Structure formats: structure tokens, C-alpha cells
Amino acid sequence: MVARYMSPYQRTLELKVIVREPTIDDLKAAYQRCIADKKKLPFEKALETPAFALAIKNAARAAIIRSGGK
């Protein structure tokens, strides 16, 4: 187990990343990755459908977090 060998001080450290809201460009990049059939589901329609919008926004936020919140 890794937890056994951790310093007690390391468990209390908290990493705070300020994540900005995804821009249209971020959402379009996430749309390109998430949606397989782009002809049947255009970008605007995907953002209007709650299930697809949630997946696209989560993918965009994940990309923002991977880049350090910028």
C-alpha cells in the first residue's frame, strides 16, 4: 500500500486549481473528440441536448485541468 509510506504532512496538502469556464473554442475541440457522427449531430444541436452537452462540457473542463487551468 502506498498510503502506509506517506508522510502525515503530505495527506493534508491541498492542490487548488482554478478552472476557468470553457470557451466556445474549448467546447468545439471537445465536440470533435466526443461526437462520432458530426453530420447527424451538429455542434449547436449537441449543445442543446442535455446528455451531449454535459459530456462535451466535462471533456472541455478535463482538457482545461490537464493544461493547468489555463
VODO-961434 format. One record per residue: x negated, y, z of N, C-alpha, C in turn. Coordinates in steps of 0.02 Angstrom, whole numbers, plus 32768, in hexadecimal, padded with zeros to 4 digits. Each point is the difference from the previous one (the first is absolute). Example, Ala and Ser with C-alpha at 12.3 -4.5 7.8 and 13.67 -1.06 7.14 Angstrom:
<atoms>
7D6C7EE48186802D803B80007FD3803C8000
801280357FDC7FD6803B8003802780378025
</atoms>
This chain:
<atoms>
7FD67FC58000802A803B80007FD4803F8000
8013802F7FD97FDB803E7FFB800F802C803D
803C7FFE80198014802B80387FD67FF3803E
7FE87FC380097FD97FF0803B7FBE80268002
7FE4800F7FC67FBF801E7FFC8002804C7FF7
803B801D8001800780487FF67FF180268041
7FE480397FF87FF6802C80398044801B8017
800B800780418041801A8017800C80487FE9
7FCC80247FF0800980457FE8801980017FB8
7FED7FCF7FD880157FFE7FBA804B7FF47FF8
801E7FDE802F80477FF27FFB802A803F800A
7FE5803280208027803C800E7FF680377FCB
7FD17FF57FD37FF580327FCC803A80007FD0
8013803B7FEB803980077FD37FEA80277FC3
800A7FE37FC67FEF80217FC2803E80247FE7
7FFA80417FF7803980277FE87FF180177FB9
802A7FEC7FD37FFA80157FBA803F80267FF0
7FF7803E7FEB803980297FED800F7FF07FB7
80387FE27FF580137FEB7FBC803080347FE3
7FEC801B7FC7802A80317FDF80397FDC7FDC
803380257FF080377FE47FD97FE97FF47FB8
80177FCA7FE27FEC7FF17FBB801980357FCF
7FD580127FD18014802F7FCC801F7FD87FC7
801980237FCE801E7FE07FC57FCB7FD57FDD
7FC280197FFD7FCB7FD97FE07FF27FBF8027
8001800480437FF77FC4802980397FCE7FF3
803D801A7FFD80397FD57FF57FFE7FE07FBB
7FEA80267FCD7FFC7FE47FBD7FCB7FC97FFC
7FC8800A80237FCB7FCD8001801A7FC18023
802580078036801C7FC7802380357FDE7FD5
802780277FDC80327FE47FD27FDE7FD57FCB
7FC880167FE57FDC7FDA7FCD7FE97FBC801C
7FEE7FFE80407FE97FC2801F803A7FD38015
8038801D801680367FD9801E80337FE57FCE
801080257FCD80367FEE7FD37FE47FDC7FC3
80197FC37FF47FE67FD87FC8802080157FBE
804280097FFE802380107FC18013804A8002
7FD5802A7FE6800A80488004803480197FCE
800E7FD97FCC803380147FCF80467FFA801D
800B7FCC802880427FF6801E800C802E803B
7FCA8013802380078028803C7FD0803C7FFC
801880387FE37FD6803C7FFC7FF0801C8045
7FCF802B80037FE8801C803F803780228028
8028802A7FE080358025802380347FD0801D
80127FCE7FDA80317FCE80177FE47FD7803A
7FC07FF17FFE7FE17FDA8036800180278041
7FF680427FFC80028028803D80478009801B
80317FF87FD680468006801680197FBF8021
7FE27FC87FEF80137FBF801D7FDB7FF88042
80267FFA80377FDF7FFF80427FCB7FCA8009
800C7FC57FE97FD07FC9800A7FBE800E7FDA
800680177FC27FC5800F7FD97FDD803F801A
8026803180147FE3803E801A7FD77FF2803E
80187FD6802D7FDC7FEF803C7FBE7FDC7FF0
80037FD17FD27FC37FDC7FEC7FCD802F7FE0
8017802E7FD67FD3802F7FDF7FE180308032
8029801A802D7FE6802F80337FCF7FDE802F
800F7FC280147FD17FDB802B7FBE7FF27FDC
80037FEF7FC17FC37FF47FDA7FD780407FF9
802380387FF57FDD80417FFB7FE080138042
80247FF580377FE3801080427FC57FD38010
80047FC07FED7FC87FD2800B7FC280177FDA
800980177FC37FC880197FD87FE2803E8021
802B802B801B7FE8803D80227FD87FED803E
80197FD080267FDD7FEA803C7FBD7FE17FEE
7FFD7FD87FCA7FC17FE27FEB7FCD80357FED
801880387FE77FD180357FEC7FF18030803A
80167FEF803B7FF08029803B80338035800F
803C7FFC7FE680348030800D7FFF803D7FD3
7FD57FFF7FCE7FF980397FD480237FF47FBF
</atoms>
